[in-house]
Structures are given as C-alpha cells and as structure tokens.
Amino acid sequence: MAIAQCPSCNKPISSKHKTCPHCDFDVANMDEESLQREAVRKRVRKQQKIMNYSFLALILFLGGFLYMYWQQPVEGTWEMLATQCAIGVGLIWYLVNRVILVVLKKKK
C-alpha cells in the first residue's frame, strides 16, 4: 500500500482506494482525458478563488478611500490611520492577486 495524491483535491490517499475519501473523485476509472479535465477544473477553481480575493481587496481599497473622502478624518487620529491602512493593504493585496492571476493564465 502506497500513499498517492488525489488528482482532484491533492490530499494524500491510499493507492488501494477506489474513490477519494475526501472529495469522492473516482480514482479507479481515471484515464488521460479525465485527468486533463480535472486539471482544468482545478485551475479554474483556483483562478476563481484568486478573483474573489481580488474583489475583496478592491472593496477594502475603495472603502478606505471613500471613507476618507466623505468623512474627512482629522490627521493623526485613529480614523485617518485606519483609512490609510485600508487603502494601503487593499491596494497591495489587489496588485498581488492580479499578478498571481496573470501568472496562472500564462501557465496554461
């Protein structure tokens, strides 16, 4: 009995398993086409997850910017610090996610 990785969820499973106990992927009946399909499905899921993170980062950035614009917090207060942190973190998080998406698309 050897330990293998599930092609669907990448979790360790026994080589004697017919289906993955984690994601119920049929390991016994996999052929080359099903492995390719599963690889495409995994890549799309990862891209969607990164895209969701990108949207959250954009919301954080815009939320901080809009709060600073409408509320105009006084310089040196915790409100100003919080809005500047939200803008900075949101911008950096957004840019990192976009770079990751570009790398994933070029990897095809």
PyMOL commands that set and color helices and strands:
alter all, ss='L'
color gray80, all
select helices_A, chain A and resi 32-71+78-107
alter helices_A, ss='H'
color red, helices_A
select strands_A, chain A and resi 3-5+12-14
alter strands_A, ss='S'
color yellow, strands_A
deselect
rebuild
show_as cartoon
